[in-house]
Amino acid sequence: MNYSSEKIEAVKLADQVAAKLQQLISSGEYKKGDKIPTEPELMERFGVGRSTVRESVRILANAGLVHVQQGKGTFVADASIVAEPLHQRLRRANNKELNEVRHMLEITMVQKAAENRTEKEVKQMRALLLQRKKGIADEMQQLCLDADIAFHIVIAEASKNTVLIDLYKTFAKVISDYFQTEYPDTKAYKRSQVLHEKLCEAIASKEPKKAAEYMSQILSLD
């Protein structure tokens, strides 16, 4: 029995449900202080199991978007104004928190990009992937890093959601520093190059579901 592959698939599904819930909160369907639907209601709405719903709610709770009150339910967090700049707050977060927020941002982002991208943006993405590939071939880590970050920023811009674009550009600064430390050579970039190319073509073909699947696979490699 391949238990590990089953577990990976469940996590991917939870990430996607968390991203959907985040979209509903961002759109205003669920406002600050609102109680989100119960587990059975979310299971029915998204067609997933109880464990997936619980994992997705945990992801949102760790990201500070919701808070769980035992015996009462899960509520959209009251986001008070914080004087600390976002990029500084992100730098204080631990790797687990950063990865969870990254999952929600990037999966939502690639889906929106697949719906709204222009031909110019597709051309930019393909050109950046060629630079990334050249960096791998020449073992130039900095070129790989710069091309990778630029590629994902173009995806953010292709989403046409200005808030998401601003959030991701801020987040990208922290991700860049993280990659610089965690991936000092080109091996990690080589492992995910084909998946990045498939992601690009899914966006080019306007296939949000495929784009989300490829993005989830990329994230699982980190």
C-alpha positions in Angstrom: 0.0 0.0 0.0 1.3 3.4 -0.9 0.3 5.4 2.1 2.7 8.3 1.4 1.1 9.1 -2.0 -2.4 9.1 -0.4 -1.2 11.6 2.3 0.3 14.0 -0.3 -2.8 14.0 -2.3 -4.9 14.8 0.8 -2.7 17.8 1.6 -3.0 19.1 -1.9 -6.7 19.0 -1.7 -6.7 20.8 1.7 -4.6 23.6 0.1 -7.1 24.0 -2.7 -10.1 24.2 -0.3 -8.2 26.7 1.9 -7.5 28.8 -1.2 -11.2 28.7 -2.1 -12.2 29.8 1.4 -9.6 32.6 1.3 -11.2 33.8 -2.0 -14.6 33.9 -0.4 -13.3 35.9 2.5 -11.4 38.3 0.2 -14.5 38.8 -1.9 -16.5 39.7 1.1 -18.9 36.7 1.1 -17.6 36.1 4.6 -16.8 39.3 6.5 -14.9 39.9 9.7 -16.7 38.3 12.6 -18.9 36.1 10.4 -19.2 32.4 11.2 -18.1 30.3 8.3 -20.2 27.2 7.4 -20.0 24.0 9.5 -17.8 21.1 8.5 -20.8 19.1 6.9 -21.7 22.2 4.9 -18.2 22.7 3.7 -17.9 19.0 2.9 -21.0 19.3 0.7 -20.0 22.6 -0.9 -16.5 21.5 -2.0 -17.2 17.7 -2.3 -14.4 16.7 0.1 -14.1 14.7 3.3 -14.1 15.9 6.9 -10.3 15.5 7.3 -9.7 17.8 4.3 -12.1 20.4 5.7 -10.4 20.3 9.0 -6.9 20.6 7.5 -8.0 23.6 5.3 -9.5 25.4 8.3 -6.2 24.7 10.3 -4.2 26.3 7.4 -6.4 29.4 7.5 -6.2 29.6 11.3 -2.4 29.4 11.2 -2.4 32.1 8.6 -4.5 34.3 10.9 -7.5 34.5 8.6 -9.9 32.6 10.9 -10.2 31.7 14.6 -11.8 28.6 16.0 -14.0 28.8 19.1 -14.6 25.5 20.7 -18.3 24.6 20.8 -19.2 27.7 18.8 -17.6 27.4 15.4 -15.0 29.0 13.1 -15.1 32.8 12.6 -13.4 35.2 10.2 -10.7 36.9 12.2 -11.0 40.6 13.1 -8.0 41.9 11.4 -6.9 44.8 13.5 -4.6 47.4 12.0 -0.9 46.5 12.6 1.7 49.1 12.5 4.4 46.7 11.5 5.0 46.6 7.8 3.9 43.3 6.1 7.3 42.4 4.8 8.7 42.6 8.4 5.9 40.5 9.8 6.6 37.9 7.1 10.3 37.8 8.0 9.3 37.0 11.6 7.1 34.1 10.6 8.4 30.5 10.8 8.9 28.4 7.7 5.7 26.4 8.3 3.6 29.5 8.4 5.3 31.0 5.4 4.7 27.8 3.4 1.0 27.7 4.3 0.5 31.3 3.2 2.5 30.6 0.1 0.3 27.7 -0.8 -2.8 29.8 -0.5 -1.5 32.7 -2.5 0.2 30.8 -5.3 -2.7 28.3 -5.9 -5.2 31.1 -6.1 -2.9 33.1 -8.2 -2.3 30.5 -10.9 -6.0 29.8 -11.2 -6.8 33.5 -11.7 -3.9 33.8 -14.1 -5.2 31.0 -16.2 -8.6 32.8 -16.5 -7.2 36.3 -17.2 -3.7 36.1 -18.8 -2.9 38.0 -21.9 -0.7 36.7 -24.8 2.0 39.2 -23.8 2.1 37.7 -20.3 2.4 34.2 -21.7 5.3 35.3 -23.8 7.0 36.8 -20.8 6.5 33.7 -18.8 8.0 31.5 -21.5 11.0 33.8 -21.9 11.7 33.7 -18.2 11.5 29.9 -18.1 14.1 29.9 -20.9 16.3 32.1 -18.7 15.7 29.7 -15.7 16.6 26.7 -17.9 19.8 28.5 -19.0 20.7 29.1 -15.4 20.3 25.4 -14.7 22.4 24.4 -17.6 25.2 26.9 -16.7 24.8 26.2 -13.0 24.1 29.8 -12.3 22.0 29.9 -9.1 21.4 33.6 -9.1 20.1 33.6 -12.6 17.7 30.7 -11.7 16.5 32.5 -8.6 15.9 35.8 -10.4 14.1 34.2 -13.3 12.0 32.0 -11.0 10.8 35.0 -8.9 10.2 37.1 -12.0 8.2 34.2 -13.5 5.8 34.0 -10.5 5.5 37.8 -10.4 4.3 37.8 -14.0 1.7 35.1 -13.0 0.6 37.4 -10.2 0.2 40.2 -12.7 -1.7 37.9 -15.0 -4.3 37.3 -12.3 -5.5 40.9 -12.7 -6.3 41.1 -9.0 -4.4 44.2 -7.8 -4.5 43.2 -4.1 -3.1 39.8 -4.9 -0.4 41.3 -7.0 0.7 43.7 -4.3 0.6 40.9 -1.7 2.6 38.6 -3.8 5.3 41.2 -4.7 5.8 41.8 -1.0 5.8 38.1 -0.3 8.3 37.5 -3.2 10.9 39.5 -1.4 10.8 37.1 1.6 10.6 34.1 -0.6 13.7 35.3 -2.5 15.7 35.5 0.7 14.5 32.1 1.7 15.4 30.5 -1.6 18.9 32.1 -1.5 19.6 30.3 1.8 17.8 27.0 1.2 18.8 26.5 -2.4 22.5 27.6 -2.8 22.9 25.7 -6.1 20.7 24.9 -9.1 19.5 21.3 -8.1 16.1 22.4 -6.8 15.4 24.5 -9.8 16.3 21.6 -12.1 13.9 19.3 -10.2 11.0 21.6 -10.8 11.8 23.0 -14.3 9.5 20.6 -16.2 6.6 21.3 -13.8 7.1 25.0 -14.2 6.9 24.5 -18.0 3.7 22.5 -17.6 2.3 25.2 -15.3 3.0 27.8 -17.9 1.3 25.9 -20.7 -1.8 25.3 -18.4 -2.0 29.0 -17.9 -1.5 29.6 -21.6 -4.3 27.1 -22.4 -6.6 28.8 -19.8 -7.0 25.6 -17.7 -7.3 26.8 -14.0 -7.7 23.3 -12.6 -4.5 22.0 -14.3 -2.6 25.1 -13.3 -3.6 24.6 -9.6 -2.5 20.9 -9.8 0.9 21.7 -11.3 1.4 24.5 -8.8 0.6 22.1 -6.0 3.1 19.6 -7.3 5.8 22.4 -7.4 5.1 23.4 -3.9 5.3 19.8 -2.7 8.9 19.6 -3.9 10.1 22.4 -1.6 
